[in-house]
Amino acid sequence: LQREEEEDEEEQKRVPDGPSSTFNPDPSHPYYDVARHGIIQVSGDDNYGRKLIVFSSCCLPPSHQLNHRRLLEYLKFTLDQYVEMDYILVYFHYGLRSSNKPSLKWLREAYSEFDRK
């Protein structure tokens, strides 16, 4: 029983509870001010070897605490690391509140800034 309990504890350490549970950005990261919120996560590969990049809106802090222009720059910085290969970007809009919801204008501008690169 003790061995099973130890294995369960080890398994729980490997399985993340949420976006911020395994994400500890380095304070020297050029976008640390945005990255520390865990909004954007590179979650692994799908069955075809494509990187899965997740944008979790529920992790957004209140709008007055986050520069949304900087958030877009960070997203593009992250995507640029995988531009040479196929990747999947998943945007979860769930979990927003009126205090942290990006404007529709910002979402449109963000979408229009994406090109093949």
URFENUR-V920139 format. One record per pair of residues at least 24 apart in sequence whose ideal C-beta (glycine too) atoms are under 6 Angstrom apart, sorted by the first residue. I is the first residue (numbers start at 1). J is the second residue. D is the distance in Angstrom with one decimal. If there is no record, write none. Layout:
i j d
I J D
I J D
//
This chain:
i j d
19 56 5.2
19 59 5.5
31 74 4.1
34 70 5.5
34 71 5.3
34 74 4.3
37 61 5.8
40 75 5.9
40 78 5.4
50 86 4.5
50 87 5.5
50 88 5.4
51 82 4.9
51 87 4.1
52 88 5.2
53 87 5.8
53 89 5.0
54 90 5.0
55 91 4.6
56 92 5.1
57 92 5.8
57 93 5.3
57 96 5.2
58 95 2.7
60 100 4.3
62 99 4.5
62 100 5.2
63 100 5.9
68 102 5.7
68 106 5.2
72 110 5.1
83 117 5.4
//
